[in-house]
Amino acid sequence: MPKIYIIDVTNRDGVQTAKLGLSKLEKTMINIYLNGMGVFQSELGFPTTRHESLYLQANLELAEMGVLKPIRLEGWIRAIVPDVETAFKMVPNIRHLNLSISTSNQMIDGKFQGRKKKDDIINDMVEAVDAAWALGAESIGVNAEDASRADLDFLIKFGLAAKEHRADRLRYCDTLGYDNPFTIYETVRALAENIGMPIEQHCHGDLGLAVANSIAGAKGAIDGGQDAYINTTVNGIGERAGNTDLVAVILAATKSKGFAEKYQLGGSIDLSKAWKIAKFASYAFGVPIPVNQPGVGANAFAHESGIHADGVLKDPQNYELYGFEELGRGEAELVETGREISAGEYSGISGFTHVMGKIAGKVAIPFASREEATEVLELVRYANVESQKPLVEDELLFIAKYPQIAKKLLTLTPLE
């Protein structure tokens, strides 16, 4: 039976959100959390963008070291040969790619202004796929941008050409959140049946339907006989009204009425990591988690009305579909209200040693000497300069454990 796999695009689509962004260390931590959660693949960034190259190389080194395993790390580029060549020049060890090109009449006419026709779109795509294979790609997804406004016959032709050139998946992009669960089901099922390759759903929330559309599209792909891949972002962060929320779509796939009996997640998703990754993304992006966010919102397990409170105290299943413990919630959160020392861009060795000593009660910090501690402090200072907020414990531990990787993450080389 075909399965559903999660491809998280927080580090590509999420960071494209207007007025928001992540430091390279924060993006790396997102990848580490996604890996721990059991997510199949992370779209970790743009291998044609100069300021991303060292970050991408550093994360691929972490994969080689076994730190980022078994998650696959994939880069996003345009489906044109120059982008493929640039990607492999700047990030020679990139092995997984998604190649994207517009497919709707609106975008072909509106973006290319008569310079490209539909045949040109397909030609550009297949030439880019061939180039990626020739340069060492191990998996390739082909993205049909604005697919929900494209002609179905053209999408089938586009997908068949991608399949002929050995692409692994077709990404059906509901770029403007235009679909609804009924239309996306029918379209994705038709694509799966007529093309015969796995289909990704990339859905946006402009109409508030991203999670519902992703689930319906996955059902369409599987009913059409193919594996389904759902694109997500942590906390639904994304352009305009956001993307399919990672935690919400996992809950929908595993907890909604009768769905999981036939449509199962591939791999092993550890939902107990949900609370930690949602909190970190909220802190890193500087965007509070909405109180009514499924699973991780402050009110997701809050009860006040008499009937509800009485019912949940007698049996939580009266008013809760799933337990808060399943998402890694339930521990008390402590907030400093007295003296507090934090590590930042102007910290000295005494304050830094104090901060790391507090963490050491939980995890041993193996500083061999004061010089080694000073080296790590210098990296922490630079990381704070980049993020402009105190680092969380996991970031401090990462820098202490992998200082050379951290140095690469914190290095930017502007054009001269």
N, C-alpha and C positions, 0 to 999 in steps of 0.2 A: 504494500500500500504506500503510495506517495506520502511524504511528510512535509511539515511546515518548518522552515528554518528562518532565523532572525539575522538580518544584516543591519547593524546599527550605523546610522550616518550622522551621529552627533558631531563628530570631528570634521565633517565636510559640510553638510547642510545646516546643522545646528549653529556652527560658528559663522555662517553667512547671515545670520539674523541681524537686521539693522540695529545698531547701537549696542550690540553685545559682542563678546568674543572670549577666548580662552588663551592663556599662556601656553607655551609648548609643554611645560611641565604638567599643567592641568590637563591638556589633551592626552598626555601619556598616562596620567592617573586614570582618566576615563577608560583608556584601553585596558589597563590592568584590572579595573573593576568589571568591565564587560567580559574579560577573559575569565575572571573568577565566577561570574554569573553563568557561564556556559554559552554565551552568544557565539554563533557560528562565525561571523565575520564583522570586522570594523572597517568602515570606509574612513581611513585615518587622515586623509588630506589630499593635497594637490601636488603631485610630483613635478609639475611644470612651473611651480611658483618658487622663486628663489629662497624666500625666507622660510619655506617649509622643508627644504632639502635636508638639512642637518637633523631636524626633528624626525623626519621620515627614516633617515638612515639609522638614527639612534634606536627607534622603535623596532626596526628590522633586526638590529643587533640584539635587542632584548629577546626577540623571537628566536634567534639562533642560540642564545644562551639558555633558552627554555623558560624564561620569565613570562613571555607572551606566547604560551602554547596551551591549548591547541588552536586558539582563535586565529583566523586568517586575517592578514592586514592587507587592505586593498586601496589603491589610489584611484582617484576620479580625474579623467581628462576628457577633452573634446574628441569626438571620433574623426580625427583628421591625422594624417601621417606626421606632419610636423610636431604635433603634441606628443605622439607616441615616441618619436625620436628624442625629443627634449626630455621626456620623462625618464627614459633609460640612460640618457647622458647625465642627468642631474642625480638620479637615484638608481645606480646600476643594478642594485640587488632587489629592485621591485619585481614581484612575481605575479601579483594579482591586480587586475585592472578592470574598471568599468568605463566604457567609452560611450559618450553621450552626444546625441545630435537631435535637432528638432524634427518632428514628423507631422505636425498639423499644418493644414493649409494656411491658417492664421500666421503661424510662426515662419513657415517657409517663405511666404509672401512678405510678411511684416518685418522679419529680421534680415532676410537676404536681399530684399528689394529687387527681385528679378534676376539676381546673380546665380541662383540655383533653382533647379526644378526637382521633382521627386526622384527622377533617375539619378541626379547628381547626389542626392542625399544617400541613396543606397550605395552608389559607387564610392563615396567618401568613407562610408562606414566599413565596407568590406576591405578596402585598401588599408584602413587603419587596423582592422582586426588582423589581416595578413602581416602587417608590419610588426604588430605586437607579438605574434607567434614567432616571427623570425628573430626578434631581439631577445627572446627568452621568457615570455609570459607563460605561466602555468595554468591560469584560469582567466577567462574573459567574460564579462557581462556586457551586453549591448543595451544602451538606454534609449528608449523612444521618448524623447521629451515631448510633453503636451499630448501624450497618446490619447487621453480621454476626449480630445477635440479632433483627433485624426480619423480618417476614413478607415474602417475595419479592413477593407480589401487591401489598402496600402500597408497597413500594419502587418497583415499576413505575409505579403510580398517581402516586406522589410525583414520580418522574422525568419522567413525561409532562407533569405540570402545570408543572414547571420548564421543560421544553422549550417548552411552549405560550407561556410568558411570556419566551421568548428567552434563557434562561440558556445559558451556553456549555458547562458541564460539570456532571456529577453526581459528587460525591465520596463514594465508598463507604468509610465509616469502620469499620475493625475496631478499635473504640475500646478493647476489652479484650484484644486479641490472641487472640481466640476461634477464629478461622478456622484452617484448614490449607490447604495448596496445592490440594487436591482440591476442597474446598467453595468456596473463593474463586474458583477457575477457573470452576466451573459457574455460580455466582451472577452473577459479573461478565459472563460471556458472555451469560447470559439477559437481564441489564439492557441490555447493548449492543444485542442483537438486538431486544428488545421496545420499547426507548425510542428508539434511534437517535440517541444523542448520545455524545460522548466521556466516558469513565469514569476518574476518579481512584481510585487505591488509597492509603488512609491506614492504614498497618499498625503495630501495636505489638508489642513483643517479649515479652509475658507468658509465652508458651510457647516462646520462642526461634525463632519462625518468621517474623519480620517481613520479612527479605530474601526468603526463599523464597515467602512469600505475595504479596509485591509483584510478583515475577517471574511467578508463576502468574496473578495477577489481570491483569497487563498482557497476557499471552498470551490470556486470556479476552476482554478488550476487543477486541484485534486480530482474534482469530478470529471475534468477533461483528461485525466490520466497522467498528470505531471506533478513533480514536486513544486511546492510554492515557497517563495521567499518573501518575507515582509520586511520592508525598511522601517526603522524606528529611530527616534531620538529620545534621549533621557529627558523626562518631564515634558515631552512634546515640544521642546524648544525648536524653533525653525522659522523660516521666512514668513512674513505676514502673520497669519493666525496659527502657524506652527505645523508640525508633522505628527505622524502617528506616535503616540506615547508608548515607550518601551514596556513599562510595567502594566499599563492598562490593556495593551493588546495581548500580553501573556496571560493576564487574568481572564480576558474575554475568551481566549483560545482554550483555556484549561478549566474555567468555571462556568461558562454560559451554558444554558439549557441544552443538553444532549450533544454539544459540538464535539467535545473531546472523545466521545465514544467512536467517532469515525475519523476525525481530522486531528491528527496527533502531531505534537512538536517533535522534530528530529533532534538528536543529541540529548543532553541532560541539562535543563535549565534549573539553576538554583535560585528559587524565588526568595530565599532568605537573605539574599544580597540586595534586594530591591530598596530597602530603606536607606542603606548606606550610600548606594550610588545616587539615589534621588537627592539625598541631603548634600552630597558633595557637589553635584551639578548645580544645585540651587545656590550654594555658597560661591562656587567658582564663577558662574554667570552673573551673580548678584540679582537673581530673580527668585522671589519667594515662591514656595510651592503653594498653589491655591488650596484653600481650606477644604474644598470639595473634590480635590484630586483623587481619583480612584486608588485605593490601597495605601497611598503615602500622604494624603492630605490630613491636616490636623483634625478634621471632623469625620474622617473615614470610618472611625470606630467610636464616635462620640454620640451619646444618647442623653436626651434631657426630658422629653415628654414622658409623662407618667406611664402610659401604656407601653411605650418602647422600653423605658428603663426597667419596668417590672418584668417585661418579657425577656429581655436580654440577661437579666440577673438569674432568671429561672433556667434559661437555656440560651446561650449565645446564638444558636442557629435560628432562633425565632426571628432575629432582626439583623443577622450578619451572614452573608453568603460564605465567608471564609474567615479564618482567624488571623488576628494581627500578628501572631507569632510566625505565621508562614512567610511574612514579608520582612522578618528580622526586626520587628518592632517589639516594644515592651520594656526595655531597659530605661531606667531613669536618666535624664540628661542633667548634668551638673553645670551650673553657670557660676563663674568666679564673681564674688561680690566684695572681696577684700583686695589684698595686694595681688597684682598679676604681673608677671614678667613674660613678655612675648619675644620671639625672634624675628627681627626685621632687617631692613637695609642699613640701619645704623647700630645694630647690636654689637656688643663687645663680647669677649670670650667668657667673662663671668656670667653674664645674663644668658648666653647661649648654653653654657655648661649646665646652668640651673634648669633651663627648659628641657634639655635632653635628659637630664637626670630624672625629671618627673616622668618622662616617657620610659626611662630605663626600668621603672618599677613594673612595666608591662613587657618590654622587649629589651634585651641587652644591646647596648650601643658599643660596638667593639672599637673604640678609639685606642690605637696603640700608643699615642703620644699627644702632647699638647699641640705639636705641629700639625698632626693629622686632624685634630679637632678644629684648628684654625683654618685649615684648607676647606673643610666642610662648611664652616661658618661663612667663609667668603662666597661659596656657592649659594648658601642660603640667602645671603644679602642680595646677590644678583637675582635670585628667583623672586625675592620680595619686590625688587625694583620692577621686574616684569609684570607681576600680578597685582602689585599695589594693594596687597592684603596679607595678613599673617598666614603663614603656611599651616596646613592641618598636619596632624601627627604623621599620617601616611606619607605626606610629601617630605617631611623631615627625615623619616626613616628611609625613604627611597634615595634621597641625596646621600645620606650616610652610607648606605649599602652599595650604591652604584655611582660614585663621584665622577668617574670618567664619562659615563653616559649622561649624567646631569650637566656636566660641562658642555657637552655637545648640544644638549637641549637649550642651553642658555646662550649659545654663541650665534650671533647674527652677523652676516658679512654684507653690508650695504654695497651697492654699486659705487665705484669711484668716479 
